[in-house]
Amino acid sequence: MSRPIDREPIDWEALRQAAAEAAGRAYAPYSGFAVGASALVDDGRVVTGCNVENASYGLTLCAECGLVSALVASGGGKLVAFTCVGGDDRATTMPCGRCRQLLWEHGGASLLVETPQGVLAMDQVLPQAFDARELS
């Protein structure tokens, strides 16, 4: 059952746990740096993703890519809260620049992102973002 997210606080611990579980399924034989991501969707679902490395490095998929694919494949929606963890200690990590753009596309300026420095809105994580408005 979906729940309106504006009526309840974000359960960051549950999101971190879901991200840590996703990191446990990562395919990271080259770097050894497993990454997991999780996000709350506007309809109450939680979507996750993990990094999938490739021997050609450039084809490696970040955890955020998997998360966005899971979002779209499971019916879409808008991301409202996001966290990402990595390494053996499953510490909170920042999305790379490419992934910040992916998160902007599917969460917008108001997406809440847990960072090592605390929770920030996406427009603070990716100021002056490029989006569909630039294409019109």
Residue frames as a rotation matrix with the C-alpha (Angstrom) as fourth column:
MET 1
0.581 0.814 0.000 0.00
0.814 -0.581 0.000 0.00
0.000 0.000 -1.000 0.00
SER 2
-0.269 -0.662 0.700 1.42
0.613 -0.678 -0.405 3.38
0.743 0.320 0.588 -0.97
ARG 3
0.299 0.321 -0.899 1.64
0.901 -0.404 0.155 6.08
-0.313 -0.856 -0.410 1.62
PRO 4
0.828 -0.025 0.560 1.79
0.237 -0.891 -0.389 9.84
0.509 0.454 -0.731 1.09
ILE 5
0.028 -0.933 -0.358 5.38
0.878 0.193 -0.437 10.73
0.477 -0.302 0.825 1.85
ASP 6
-0.405 -0.194 0.894 4.57
-0.032 -0.974 -0.226 14.30
0.914 -0.120 0.388 2.91
ARG 7
0.586 0.714 0.384 2.73
-0.454 -0.104 0.885 13.01
0.671 -0.693 0.263 6.00
GLU 8
0.941 -0.328 -0.085 5.58
0.282 0.620 0.732 10.98
-0.187 -0.713 0.676 7.47
PRO 9
0.447 -0.857 -0.258 9.25
-0.724 -0.516 0.459 11.75
-0.526 -0.018 -0.850 7.97
ILE 10
0.480 -0.404 -0.779 11.79
-0.604 0.491 -0.628 10.04
0.636 0.771 -0.008 5.72
ASP 11
0.892 -0.228 0.390 13.14
-0.158 0.651 0.742 6.85
-0.423 -0.724 0.545 7.30
TRP 12
0.466 -0.791 -0.396 16.78
-0.850 -0.275 -0.450 7.41
0.247 0.546 -0.800 6.36
GLU 13
-0.312 -0.585 0.749 17.92
-0.755 0.631 0.177 4.37
-0.576 -0.510 -0.639 8.34
ALA 14
0.360 0.523 0.773 15.62
0.093 0.804 -0.587 2.09
-0.928 0.284 0.241 6.30
LEU 15
0.961 -0.050 -0.273 16.87
-0.277 -0.253 -0.927 3.67
-0.023 0.966 -0.257 3.07
ARG 16
0.069 -0.997 0.031 20.50
-0.997 -0.069 -0.024 3.17
0.027 -0.029 -0.999 4.15
GLN 17
-0.193 -0.083 0.978 19.73
-0.402 0.916 -0.002 -0.47
-0.895 -0.393 -0.210 5.01
ALA 18
0.772 0.524 0.360 18.12
0.135 0.419 -0.898 -1.04
-0.621 0.742 0.253 1.59
ALA 19
0.740 -0.579 -0.344 21.16
-0.634 -0.428 -0.644 0.56
0.225 0.694 -0.684 -0.07
ALA 20
-0.194 -0.834 0.516 23.53
-0.918 0.339 0.204 -1.62
-0.345 -0.435 -0.832 1.98
GLU 21
0.179 0.341 0.923 21.59
-0.033 0.939 -0.341 -4.74
-0.983 0.031 0.179 0.92
ALA 22
0.986 0.159 -0.054 21.83
-0.046 -0.056 -0.997 -3.65
-0.162 0.986 -0.048 -2.71
ALA 23
0.336 -0.936 -0.104 25.59
-0.936 -0.320 -0.143 -3.07
0.100 0.146 -0.984 -2.28
GLY 24
-0.122 -0.339 0.933 25.81
-0.555 0.802 0.219 -6.67
-0.823 -0.491 -0.286 -1.12
ARG 25
0.522 0.378 0.765 24.63
0.400 0.683 -0.611 -7.72
-0.754 0.624 0.205 -4.59
ALA 26
0.639 -0.323 -0.698 27.02
-0.634 -0.735 -0.240 -5.43
-0.435 0.596 -0.675 -6.50
TYR 27
0.779 -0.495 0.384 29.33
0.619 0.705 -0.346 -6.83
-0.100 0.507 0.856 -9.16
ALA 28
0.870 -0.490 0.055 32.62
-0.488 -0.872 -0.035 -5.10
0.065 0.003 -0.998 -8.39
PRO 29
0.833 -0.548 0.076 35.47
0.517 0.820 0.246 -7.56
-0.197 -0.166 0.966 -9.14
TYR 30
0.257 -0.767 0.587 37.83
0.679 -0.289 -0.675 -4.86
0.688 0.572 0.447 -10.48
SER 31
-0.078 -0.260 0.962 37.59
-0.360 -0.893 -0.271 -2.02
0.930 -0.368 -0.024 -7.97
GLY 32
-0.552 -0.031 -0.833 36.35
0.639 0.627 -0.446 -4.06
0.536 -0.779 -0.326 -5.02
PHE 33
-0.964 0.241 -0.111 34.20
-0.127 -0.785 -0.607 -1.02
-0.233 -0.571 0.787 -4.16
ALA 34
-0.536 0.841 0.076 30.62
0.798 0.474 0.372 -2.24
0.277 0.260 -0.925 -3.93
VAL 35
-0.957 0.289 -0.005 28.00
-0.281 -0.933 -0.226 0.52
-0.070 -0.215 0.974 -4.10
GLY 36
-0.471 0.882 0.014 24.31
0.875 0.466 0.130 0.37
0.108 0.073 -0.991 -3.34
ALA 37
-0.955 0.250 0.161 21.67
-0.247 -0.968 0.041 3.05
0.166 -0.001 0.986 -3.76
SER 38
-0.447 0.885 -0.126 18.08
0.894 0.445 -0.049 3.33
0.013 -0.134 -0.991 -2.62
ALA 39
-0.965 0.198 0.170 15.37
-0.179 -0.976 0.124 5.92
0.190 0.089 0.978 -3.01
LEU 40
-0.442 0.894 -0.071 11.85
0.450 0.152 -0.880 6.60
-0.776 -0.421 -0.470 -1.89
VAL 41
-0.810 0.281 0.515 9.39
0.465 -0.229 0.856 7.19
0.358 0.932 0.055 -4.72
ASP 42
-0.815 0.489 0.310 6.46
-0.541 -0.834 -0.107 9.61
0.206 -0.255 0.945 -4.47
ASP 43
0.193 0.925 -0.327 4.00
-0.604 0.374 0.703 6.70
0.773 0.062 0.631 -4.24
GLY 44
0.589 0.014 0.808 5.80
-0.790 0.223 0.572 5.15
-0.172 -0.975 0.143 -1.24
ARG 45
0.944 -0.309 -0.116 7.82
0.250 0.899 -0.359 2.48
0.215 0.309 0.926 -3.09
VAL 46
0.417 -0.907 -0.061 11.51
-0.501 -0.285 0.817 2.04
-0.759 -0.310 -0.573 -2.43
VAL 47
0.972 -0.206 -0.116 13.74
-0.010 0.454 -0.891 1.31
0.236 0.867 0.439 -5.42
THR 48
0.523 -0.842 0.133 17.33
-0.190 0.037 0.981 0.14
-0.831 -0.538 -0.140 -5.27
GLY 49
0.911 -0.344 -0.226 20.34
-0.167 0.193 -0.967 -0.36
0.377 0.919 0.118 -7.51
CYS 50
0.598 -0.794 0.107 23.93
0.130 0.228 0.965 -1.56
-0.791 -0.563 0.240 -7.29
ASN 51
0.196 -0.603 -0.774 27.05
-0.882 -0.452 0.129 -0.97
-0.428 0.657 -0.620 -9.34
VAL 52
0.794 0.007 0.607 27.88
0.242 0.913 -0.328 -3.43
-0.557 0.407 0.724 -12.10
GLU 53
0.099 -0.865 -0.492 31.48
-0.535 -0.463 0.706 -3.22
-0.839 0.193 -0.509 -13.25
ASN 54
0.988 0.113 0.104 32.83
0.037 0.484 -0.874 -4.24
-0.150 0.868 0.474 -16.63
ALA 55
0.310 -0.936 0.166 36.32
0.775 0.350 0.526 -5.26
-0.550 -0.034 0.834 -17.72
SER 56
-0.127 -0.344 0.930 36.31
0.861 -0.505 -0.069 -2.33
0.493 0.792 0.360 -20.16
TYR 57
-0.673 -0.185 -0.716 35.72
0.674 -0.553 -0.490 0.07
-0.305 -0.812 0.497 -17.20
GLY 58
-0.950 0.270 -0.157 33.91
-0.307 -0.902 0.305 2.65
-0.059 0.337 0.940 -19.36
LEU 59
-0.380 0.848 -0.369 30.89
-0.209 0.310 0.928 0.35
0.901 0.429 0.060 -19.57
THR 60
-0.830 0.057 -0.555 30.56
0.535 0.361 -0.764 0.10
0.157 -0.931 -0.330 -15.79
LEU 61
0.021 0.912 0.410 27.10
0.234 -0.403 0.885 0.97
0.972 0.078 -0.222 -14.52
CYS 62
-0.841 -0.259 0.475 26.81
-0.335 -0.440 -0.833 3.01
0.425 -0.860 0.283 -11.36
ALA 63
-0.796 0.558 -0.234 24.32
0.564 0.545 -0.620 2.02
-0.218 -0.625 -0.749 -8.65
GLU 64
-0.425 0.645 -0.635 22.23
-0.230 -0.755 -0.614 5.08
-0.876 -0.115 0.469 -9.51
CYS 65
-0.640 0.166 -0.750 21.84
-0.756 0.040 0.654 3.80
0.139 0.985 0.100 -13.09
GLY 66
-0.830 0.313 -0.462 20.39
0.289 0.949 0.125 0.57
0.477 -0.030 -0.878 -11.77
LEU 67
-0.653 0.591 -0.474 18.13
0.442 -0.211 -0.872 2.48
-0.615 -0.778 -0.123 -9.40
VAL 68
-0.431 0.486 -0.761 16.73
-0.661 -0.744 -0.101 4.68
-0.615 0.459 0.641 -12.17
SER 69
-0.725 0.163 -0.670 16.21
-0.476 0.584 0.657 1.62
0.498 0.795 -0.346 -14.37
ALA 70
-0.802 0.440 -0.405 14.33
0.588 0.703 -0.401 -0.08
0.108 -0.559 -0.822 -11.52
LEU 71
-0.577 0.592 -0.563 12.22
-0.030 -0.704 -0.710 3.07
-0.816 -0.392 0.424 -11.07
VAL 72
-0.440 0.378 -0.815 11.21
-0.881 -0.358 0.310 3.20
-0.174 0.854 0.490 -14.72
ALA 73
-0.757 0.083 -0.648 10.72
-0.241 0.886 0.396 -0.57
0.607 0.455 -0.651 -15.05
SER 74
-0.765 0.460 -0.451 8.46
0.644 0.525 -0.557 -0.66
-0.019 -0.716 -0.697 -12.00
GLY 75
0.186 0.974 0.131 6.09
0.982 -0.189 0.005 2.03
0.030 0.127 -0.991 -13.19
GLY 76
-0.218 -0.346 0.912 7.97
0.452 -0.864 -0.220 5.31
0.865 0.364 0.345 -12.95
GLY 77
0.753 0.453 -0.477 7.25
0.643 -0.355 0.678 8.10
0.138 -0.818 -0.559 -10.52
LYS 78
0.489 -0.553 0.674 9.28
-0.260 -0.830 -0.493 10.83
0.833 0.066 -0.550 -8.93
LEU 79
-0.089 -0.621 -0.779 12.17
0.764 0.459 -0.453 10.22
0.639 -0.635 0.434 -6.56
VAL 80
0.721 0.416 0.554 11.75
-0.007 -0.795 0.606 12.13
0.693 -0.441 -0.570 -3.30
ALA 81
0.625 -0.590 0.511 14.59
-0.709 -0.155 0.688 10.87
-0.327 -0.792 -0.515 -1.06
PHE 82
0.785 -0.449 -0.428 17.86
-0.083 0.608 -0.789 9.18
0.614 0.655 0.440 -2.06
THR 83
0.553 -0.725 0.410 20.89
-0.667 -0.090 0.740 7.65
-0.500 -0.683 -0.533 -0.37
CYS 84
0.719 -0.452 -0.528 23.96
-0.233 0.559 -0.795 5.82
0.655 0.695 0.297 -1.59
VAL 85
0.672 -0.533 0.514 26.48
-0.529 0.139 0.837 3.73
-0.518 -0.835 -0.188 0.35
GLY 86
0.756 -0.443 -0.481 29.76
-0.288 0.435 -0.853 2.16
0.587 0.784 0.201 -0.64
GLY 87
-0.245 -0.964 0.104 32.85
-0.689 0.098 -0.718 0.29
0.682 -0.247 -0.688 0.41
ASP 88
-0.517 -0.046 -0.854 33.25
0.327 0.912 -0.247 -2.33
0.791 -0.407 -0.457 3.09
ASP 89
-0.912 0.131 -0.390 31.90
0.351 -0.246 -0.904 -0.01
-0.214 -0.960 0.178 5.77
ARG 90
-0.174 0.895 0.411 28.82
0.938 0.023 0.347 0.94
0.301 0.446 -0.843 3.69
ALA 91
-0.507 -0.097 -0.856 29.46
0.494 -0.847 -0.197 4.62
-0.706 -0.523 0.478 4.40
THR 92
0.653 0.748 -0.120 27.28
0.398 -0.474 -0.786 7.26
-0.645 0.465 -0.607 2.77
THR 93
-0.519 -0.817 0.252 28.82
0.632 -0.168 0.756 8.32
-0.575 0.552 0.604 -0.55
MET 94
-0.074 0.423 -0.903 28.13
-0.403 -0.841 -0.361 11.07
-0.912 0.337 0.232 -3.05
PRO 95
0.651 0.307 0.694 26.82
0.516 0.491 -0.702 10.31
-0.556 0.815 0.161 -6.53
CYS 96
-0.532 -0.826 0.187 29.22
0.668 -0.273 0.693 11.15
-0.521 0.493 0.697 -9.35
GLY 97
-0.680 0.219 -0.699 28.37
-0.370 -0.926 0.070 14.01
-0.632 0.306 0.712 -11.72
ARG 98
-0.822 0.377 -0.427 26.75
-0.300 0.351 0.887 11.75
0.484 0.857 -0.175 -14.32
CYS 99
-0.539 0.622 -0.567 24.56
0.738 0.674 0.039 10.19
0.407 -0.398 -0.823 -11.65
ARG 100
-0.638 0.324 -0.699 23.61
0.307 -0.725 -0.616 13.57
-0.706 -0.608 0.363 -10.20
GLN 101
-0.761 0.355 -0.543 22.20
-0.644 -0.519 0.563 14.39
-0.082 0.778 0.623 -13.64
LEU 102
-0.661 0.528 -0.533 20.24
0.158 0.792 0.589 11.09
0.733 0.305 -0.607 -13.66
LEU 103
-0.546 0.444 -0.711 18.83
0.826 0.140 -0.546 11.86
-0.143 -0.885 -0.443 -10.22
TRP 104
-0.760 0.266 -0.593 17.87
-0.202 -0.964 -0.174 15.39
-0.618 -0.012 0.786 -11.30
GLU 105
-0.795 0.429 -0.429 15.96
-0.448 0.061 0.892 13.97
0.409 0.901 0.143 -14.28
HIS 106
-0.279 0.690 -0.668 13.88
0.289 0.724 0.627 11.68
0.916 -0.018 -0.402 -12.06
GLY 107
-0.104 0.245 -0.964 13.66
0.994 0.048 -0.095 13.70
0.023 -0.968 -0.249 -8.85
GLY 108
0.455 0.269 0.849 14.15
0.464 -0.885 0.031 17.34
0.760 0.380 -0.528 -9.75
ALA 109
-0.196 -0.593 0.781 15.31
-0.229 -0.747 -0.624 20.20
0.953 -0.302 0.011 -7.58
SER 110
0.251 0.411 0.876 13.43
-0.904 -0.223 0.364 19.08
0.345 -0.884 0.316 -4.48
LEU 111
0.628 -0.095 -0.773 14.82
0.118 0.993 -0.027 15.52
0.769 -0.074 0.634 -4.31
LEU 112
0.709 -0.396 0.584 16.39
-0.698 -0.271 0.663 15.05
-0.104 -0.877 -0.468 -0.88
VAL 113
0.516 -0.652 -0.555 19.87
-0.030 0.634 -0.773 13.53
0.856 0.416 0.307 -1.08
GLU 114
0.956 -0.294 0.026 21.66
0.007 0.109 0.994 12.11
-0.295 -0.950 0.106 1.94
THR 115
0.539 -0.841 0.039 25.30
-0.172 -0.155 -0.973 13.17
0.825 0.518 -0.228 1.69
PRO 116
-0.056 -0.637 -0.769 28.26
0.793 0.440 -0.422 12.59
0.607 -0.633 0.480 4.02
GLN 117
-0.932 -0.312 0.186 27.63
0.176 -0.836 -0.520 16.17
0.317 -0.452 0.834 5.22
GLY 118
-0.604 0.790 -0.110 23.88
-0.013 -0.147 -0.989 15.72
-0.797 -0.595 0.099 5.82
VAL 119
-0.038 0.707 0.706 20.69
0.888 0.347 -0.300 15.89
-0.457 0.616 -0.642 3.77
LEU 120
-0.692 -0.185 -0.698 20.64
-0.133 -0.917 0.375 18.40
-0.710 0.352 0.610 0.91
ALA 121
0.562 0.827 -0.034 18.09
-0.084 0.016 -0.996 19.23
-0.823 0.562 0.078 -1.76
MET 122
0.347 -0.407 0.845 19.13
0.842 0.532 -0.090 18.22
-0.413 0.742 0.528 -5.26
ASP 123
0.812 -0.036 0.583 19.42
0.345 -0.776 -0.528 21.85
0.471 0.629 -0.618 -6.36
GLN 124
0.722 -0.648 0.242 22.22
-0.629 -0.471 0.618 22.17
-0.286 -0.598 -0.748 -3.78
VAL 125
0.274 -0.596 0.755 23.90
0.154 0.802 0.577 18.96
-0.949 -0.042 0.311 -4.96
LEU 126
-0.379 -0.324 0.867 23.65
0.896 0.108 0.431 19.97
-0.233 0.940 0.249 -8.64
PRO 127
0.044 0.395 -0.918 23.24
0.178 -0.907 -0.382 23.74
-0.983 -0.146 -0.110 -8.90
GLN 128
-0.037 0.040 -0.999 22.32
-0.801 -0.599 0.006 25.19
-0.598 0.800 0.054 -12.28
ALA 129
-0.375 -0.077 0.924 21.33
0.137 0.981 0.138 21.74
-0.917 0.178 -0.357 -13.56
PHE 130
-0.800 0.141 -0.583 20.60
-0.600 -0.151 0.786 21.03
0.023 0.978 0.206 -17.20
ASP 131
-0.546 0.649 0.529 17.10
0.202 0.715 -0.669 19.69
-0.813 -0.258 -0.522 -17.81
ALA 132
-0.206 0.541 0.815 14.25
0.948 0.318 0.028 19.50
-0.244 0.778 -0.578 -20.31
ARG 133
0.681 0.467 -0.565 13.65
0.370 -0.884 -0.285 23.27
-0.632 -0.015 -0.775 -20.04
GLU 134
-0.171 -0.844 -0.508 16.95
-0.274 -0.455 0.847 23.77
-0.946 0.284 -0.153 -21.87
LEU 135
-0.751 -0.154 0.643 15.61
0.446 0.599 0.665 21.82
-0.487 0.786 -0.381 -24.85
SER 136
0.243 0.950 0.198 12.55
0.845 -0.107 -0.524 23.95
-0.476 0.295 -0.829 -25.59
